[in-house]
Amino acid sequence: MIDVSKEGNSILFNVKGLHKLWAFKSQLQVPVAHIRGVRQDPEALKGWWKGWRLPGTHVPGLITAGTFLKDDRRIFWDVHNEDKAVIIDLEHDDYDQLIIEVADPAAVIELLSVA
């Protein structure tokens, strides 16, 4: 799970607990200007193939965490409970997309949409 907060002109994504081990990251920082969109999309989460792990952890049906390469796009995943996942599209950043599990998807969508 990830905590999302805004600090100035940046959004901080803090990876919590053991997810740090599985995702091989503890924090991401993204400038607000790099966020193109944010949404919940259960269809995008379906399927067992998430891409090539670079590094990451993937146990189908249980957890997907870390950096994945799929269709020439770098995607950061940290999802255990797909019902609480949000998808964040980025431009001009290290990642093309963040797919993360958060405690309150509606609040994160509102925070990132307003930002």
MOMO-V491962 format. One record per pair of residues at least 12 apart in sequence whose C-alpha atoms are under 10 Angstrom apart, sorted by sequence separation. I is the first residue (numbers start at 1). J is the second residue. D is the distance in whole Angstrom. If there is no record, write none. Layout:
# MOMO-V491962
i: {I	I}
j: {J	J}
d: {D	D}
This chain:
# MOMO-V491962
i: {1	2	3	14	15	48	53	54	55	56	64	65	66	76	86	87	88	1	2	3	13	14	15	47	48	53	54	55	64	65	66	75	85	86	87	1	2	13	14	47	50	53	54	55	63	64	65	75	85	86	87	1	2	12	13	14	46	50	52	53	54	63	64	65	75	85	86	1	12	13	48	51	52	53	63	64	84	85	86	1	2	11	12	13	50	51	52	53	62	63	64	82	84	85	1	2	11	12	50	51	52	62	63	64	76	82	83	84	85	86	87	1	10	11	12	50	51	52	58	61	62	63	74	75	76	81	82	83	84	85	86	10	11	12	50	51	54	56	57	58	60	61	62	74	75	76	77	78	79	80	81	82	84	85	86	9	10	11	49	51	53	54	56	57	58	59	61	73	74	75	76	77	78	79	80	81	84	88	7	9	10	11	51	52	53	54	56	73	74	75	76	77	78	79	80	81	83	84	86	87	4	6	8	9	10	11	51	52	53	73	74	75	76	77	78	79	86	2	3	4	5	6	7	8	9	10	11	51	72	73	74	75	76	77	78	88	2	4	6	7	50	2	6	69	50	68	69	67	24	25	23	24	25	67	23	24	66	22	23	24	66	22	23	45	65	21	22	23	64	65	21	22	46	64	65	45	19	45	23	25	42	45	22	23	24	25	41	42	45	22	23	24	25	40	41	42	45	22	23	24	40	42	44	19	21	22	23	40	41	42	19	20	21	40	41	42	19	20	39	40	41	19	39	40	28	38	39	40	38	39	37	38	39	25	37	38	36	37	38	23	25	35	36	37	23	35	36	37	45	23	34	35	36	44	22	23	34	35	33	34	35	20	32	33	34	35	19	31	33	34	38	40	19	30	36	37	38	39	19	31	35	36	38	30	31	34	35	15	30	1	29	30	30	40	39	40	39	39	40	28	38	39	38	39	37	38	38	39	38	39	37	38	2	36	37	1	2	35	36	1	35	1	1	32	35	32	32	33	1	2	32	1	31	13	15	15	13	15	13	4	3	2	3	4	1	2	3	4	1	2	3	4	11	1	2	3	11	1	4	5	4	11	3	6	10	5	6	9	4	5	4	6}
j: {13	14	15	26	27	60	65	66	67	68	76	77	78	88	98	99	100	14	15	16	26	27	28	60	61	66	67	68	77	78	79	88	98	99	100	15	16	27	28	61	64	67	68	69	77	78	79	89	99	100	101	16	17	27	28	29	61	65	67	68	69	78	79	80	90	100	101	17	28	29	64	67	68	69	79	80	100	101	102	18	19	28	29	30	67	68	69	70	79	80	81	99	101	102	19	20	29	30	68	69	70	80	81	82	94	100	101	102	103	104	105	20	29	30	31	69	70	71	77	80	81	82	93	94	95	100	101	102	103	104	105	30	31	32	70	71	74	76	77	78	80	81	82	94	95	96	97	98	99	100	101	102	104	105	106	30	31	32	70	72	74	75	77	78	79	80	82	94	95	96	97	98	99	100	101	102	105	109	29	31	32	33	73	74	75	76	78	95	96	97	98	99	100	101	102	103	105	106	108	109	27	29	31	32	33	34	74	75	76	96	97	98	99	100	101	102	109	26	27	28	29	30	31	32	33	34	35	75	96	97	98	99	100	101	102	112	27	29	31	32	75	28	32	95	77	95	96	95	54	55	54	55	56	98	55	56	98	55	56	57	99	56	57	79	99	56	57	58	99	100	57	58	82	100	101	82	57	83	63	65	82	85	63	64	65	66	82	83	86	64	65	66	67	82	83	84	87	65	66	67	83	85	87	63	65	66	67	84	85	86	64	65	66	85	86	87	65	66	85	86	87	66	86	87	76	86	87	88	87	88	87	88	89	76	88	89	88	89	90	76	78	88	89	90	77	89	90	91	99	78	89	90	91	99	78	79	90	91	90	91	92	78	90	91	92	93	78	90	92	93	97	99	79	90	96	97	98	99	80	92	96	97	99	92	93	96	97	78	93	65	93	94	95	105	105	106	106	108	109	98	108	109	109	110	109	110	111	112	112	113	112	113	78	112	113	78	79	112	113	79	113	80	81	112	115	113	114	115	84	85	115	85	115	98	100	101	100	102	102	100	100	100	101	102	100	101	102	103	101	102	103	104	111	102	103	104	112	103	107	108	108	115	108	111	115	111	112	115	111	112	112	115}
d: {10	5	7	6	6	6	9	7	6	7	9	5	6	10	8	5	8	9	5	7	8	5	8	9	8	7	5	7	6	4	10	10	10	6	7	6	6	6	7	9	8	6	6	10	9	6	6	9	7	6	9	6	9	7	5	9	10	10	8	5	7	7	5	8	10	5	6	8	6	6	10	9	5	7	6	7	8	4	7	9	9	8	5	8	10	5	5	9	9	5	10	10	5	6	7	10	6	7	7	5	6	6	8	10	10	9	8	6	9	10	10	9	6	5	9	8	4	10	10	8	8	9	10	9	7	10	7	10	7	9	6	5	6	10	7	8	9	9	9	10	10	9	10	7	6	8	9	8	7	9	7	10	7	7	9	9	4	6	9	10	10	10	8	9	10	10	10	10	5	6	6	6	6	5	7	9	6	9	10	6	5	10	9	10	10	10	9	7	5	5	5	5	5	5	10	10	9	9	8	9	10	10	9	6	8	10	9	10	10	6	7	6	6	6	6	9	8	9	9	10	10	10	10	9	8	9	9	9	9	8	9	7	8	8	9	9	9	10	10	10	9	10	9	10	9	10	10	9	10	10	10	7	9	9	8	7	10	9	5	9	10	6	7	9	9	9	5	10	9	9	9	9	9	9	10	7	10	10	10	9	7	9	9	8	8	7	9	8	10	8	4	6	9	10	9	10	9	6	4	8	9	8	9	9	9	7	7	8	8	9	10	9	9	7	7	10	7	9	9	5	7	9	6	6	10	7	5	9	6	7	8	4	9	10	6	6	8	5	9	8	10	7	5	7	7	6	5	10	9	7	8	5	7	10	8	10	5	7	9	5	9	9	10	9	6	9	7	10	9	7	10	9	9	9	10	10	9	10	9	10	10	10	10	10	9	10	9	8	8	10	10	9	9	8	9	9	9	9	8	10	9	7	6	10	9	9	10	10	7	9	8	7	8	10	7	7	9	8	9	7	9	8	9	8	9	10	10	9	9	10	6	9	10	10	9	10	9	10	10	10	10	7	9	8	7	6	6	9	5	5	8	10	10	5	8	10	8	7	10	9	7	9	9	8	9	8	9	8	9	9	9	8}
